[in-house]
Amino acid sequence: METRRRASPLVAASVTVVAVMTMALGYLNKARCAGPPFDAAGRSEAFDRIKDSAVCYSDIQFLWLDRGIDLHLFPYVGGAIAPDGSLTGGTVEYPVLSGMLMWLGGLASDTDADFLAWSAVLLAPFGALTAWMLGRLGGRVALIWSASPALVMYAFHNWELPVVSTAVGAVAVMATRLPLRLRAVIAAVLLGVGFCLKLYPGAFVLPLAAYVLYGETERNRRDVRGALGVLAAAGITVAAINVPFAVAGFDGWRASFAFQSLRQADITTNSIWYWGVRYLFETPGATPEVSAADDAAFQSAVDLLSPSLVLLSFAGALWVGRRRLAAVGSYPWVQTSAVMLTGFLLFHKVHSPQYTLWILPFFVLLRVPWPVVGAYLLTDVAVGVGVFRWFAALAAGQDARSEETLVVLGVWGRTALLLILLVLFARATMRTPADHRPRPAVRRAEPEEVPV
């Protein structure tokens, strides 16, 4: 890896301070939806009234109810999924470590405002840690993370900050001078923990194993045992975290996965499936019965095509990484991970706004043209603001065409940029702090004296 040169602790500390300030703004934004008066269930009465129009909605505040958090139920163990797809008995729709964070945030909470505040206290250190690591790895360019509008909008939108810190932590460990096998195993454990938070870092274990297999320099010998050790470390980590929950309450543990598999590509998903493929299944002038049949056919197609294309993109990313091996001298595992994530964001049936936090670190770690980074952040703002303003206009019965247009432009603009990023990430090299240091002035050579 080209990441062993690190920025000074002062630079990293400065980036971290900026991140803390940005997250404070993020909390203040979300807190506009929370506070007295509260109803009997501890829900802020302002939440449903202004969450969309004021763009202060958060899943944290929303999930205070209907997941057992307000009742302080220990997650999963006594839960299940009902025939209508709703979760019961403390089960939440996320992997077990995210469920535990949700439970911890709710323990001292009596209202959704308390839950938002305590959740922010739990999550913010992970955002700051991510900023510190990115600052050490990338120098001042880590401000892409720390000063990003996305961190304001999504730091406390959902429970993303811990999982992002595990993915960045794996890269940070691999940038140390520990023996290769040791740091790869530590990184694999971190990615396994990430899988138990939000799944996506688990995909990065495969390119990490390939990196160990082929070694840090081009050579003929293959470290099969080291690669298997990476896979085993990640697998054991995932098993050690999940098995206790599965044993204590299998139905509740399984329900979180079942819930996600049953989710449909609907108005809330911000994906190319809803804003593109759906139209291919619509019958003009259809009766309600025909429309329902069209939607069922559309959802069935998405359930097949979406995971198939995601897996195909993963396989393609691994193949491209193998082809790049000879050019870069080692398997480009960070670049391959970025391509895998981009494929997921393109083809998954759900593209929640906060997923932008997943891809931001790769803009810091990899050399990507600044216009592409800027365009991506702008389209993200268009979606992140536009979709909630659109929901507000629909709920109020107003003309929502301008808000819908903003969402459509954002979704398809982001899609085009993700397609570009597939290519850019595959060919990218790692950033280093030296990329952002002032270049020494080049002294112009004095003209050579010529005898007259």
Buried (B, 14 or more C-beta within 10 A) or exposed (E): BBBEBBBEEEBBBBBBBBBBEBBBBBBEBBBEBBBEEBEEEBBBEBBBEBBBBBBBBBBBBBBBBEBBBBEEBBBBBBBBBEEEEEBBBBBBBBBBBBBBBBBBBBEEBEBBBBBBBBBBEBBBBBBBBBBBBBBBBBBBBBBBBBBBBBBBBBBBBBBBBBBBBBBBBBBBBBBBEEEBBEBBBBBBBBBBBBBBBBBBBBBBBBBBBBBBBBBEEEEEEEBEEBBEBBBEBBBEBBEEBBEBBBEEBEBBBBBBEBBBEEBBBBEEBBBBBBBEBBEEBEEEEEEEEEBEBBBEEBBEBBBEBBBEBBBEBBEBBBEBBBEBBEEBBBBBBBBBBBBBBBBBBBBBBBBBBBBBBBBBBBBBBBBBEEEBBEBBBBBBBBBBBBBBBBBBBBBEEEEBEEBBEBBBBBBBBBBEBBEBBBEBBBBBEBBBBEBBEEEEEEEEEEEEEEEE
